[in-house]
Amino acid sequence: MSGDLAIGIHDLSVATAQYVLTHETLAARHGADVAKYHTGIGQRSMSIPAADEDIVTMAAAAAAPVIARHGAERIRTIAFATETSVDQAKAAGIHVHSLLGLPTTTRVVELKQACYSATAALQFAIGLVHRDPSQQILVIASDVSRYDLASRGEATQGAAAVAMLVGADPALVRIEEPSGVFTADIMDFWRPNYRTTALVDGYESISAYLQAVEVVWKDYTERGGRSLEEFRAFCYHQPFTKMAYKAHRHLLQHCGHDADDAGISRAVEHTTTYNQVIGNSYTASIYVALASLLDHAEDLTGEAIGFLSYGSGSVAEFFAGTVVPGYRSQLRTDMHREAISRRLDIDYDTYRELHQRPTPVDGGEHPLPRQTTGPYRLAGLSQHKRIYTPR
Ligand code: COA
């Protein structure tokens, strides 16, 4: 436990993209059985960003309501987690800082390790709050997952951002010590600097994920963590939502527990509601799972939740959180449902055009078409600079 000081997630806000491509549309195009997507991988649709959206516009849309509710006076740090960064040097969080008009007396940094790095940002934030409990940290996770057309990964694309305010006396979830951690040099998923789409060995990735589950759980328990029976629910990283079921079954079997379908569903089903229609949002996925759980489960007050954060390459971490009394009055359930339901359905050709849209590299003036109806947009590129504006 974190000594006497309770530190954790004080606010949690999810945003996603302008468009949605359903798996019925994808299945019809590829002549696939839609049941493979709906049942086989647990996905029903995927968020697709408009031409004038990216990780920054989604991140700002997620963070703005957090700032509106709590103000920025106590925020001293923005930790922005992503694996689909828009610049090799400048942190994407600086664009968000600018769009939201946050104080200059803020530190902003970007963190990367595939889908894991939002958890690194959360732990980094907790450390800062330990040092000075009057401070709050804005942790943002934002990603657009993109694989080649007609590749195995295509059906697991998606896009979303999560903004979490981390501080002392949190209103939602208190994060506990210890953590169980794992690192191994595995090439299951990667994206060289010269590529806009990720490379993935999906089967290697699933087995690396399951291996990481075993190691982090062992490390967690050896460090005095809770026993499996104490957890009410588990938020897993969800590259596709069926993975949460696979991972939980694996954990139960590894620990010698019954792995009956009903018990597994009870532990993970509410965590998958948003991700099955949003798709993979990489760093954001596990915290979208948390938002989904809090928004959909019966009262979780005082209940322990397990978090299994996995990022290919590979790094993983298991830790626990406890849901705080009164959390329900702080939820953004209506806003989250609206972010999902307001997306516009697109056909395969529109999706393909967005997917194949070239990024200008000549340093010229490149205004972007007005497509998003969200609060912020990428207006264009000018002399190699990305120009973001409120819409
Ligand atoms: N009805 C119901 N289920 C069906 C089906 C149908 N008609 N056809 C196939 N399925 C099931 C399969 O049995 C399988 O389930 P299982 O894994 O429980 O056995 C599932 O659907 C997927 O089928 P598969 O043939 O393995 O699909 P695929 O070759 O297209 O690959 C992934 C699936 C997940 C490997 C692929 O989408 C991928 O690589 N995704 C990216 C993974 C990733 O993001 N990793 C990074 C971080 S973890």
Boltz pocket constraint, residues with backbone or C-beta under 6 A from the ligand:
constraints:
  - pocket:
      binder: B
      contacts: [[A, 33], [A, 35], [A, 36], [A, 37], [A, 39], [A, 40], [A, 41], [A, 115], [A, 152], [A, 153], [A, 154], [A, 155], [A, 156], [A, 188], [A, 189], [A, 200], [A, 201], [A, 202], [A, 203], [A, 205], [A, 206], [A, 209], [A, 239], [A, 240], [A, 280], [A, 310], [A, 312]]
      max_distance: 6.0
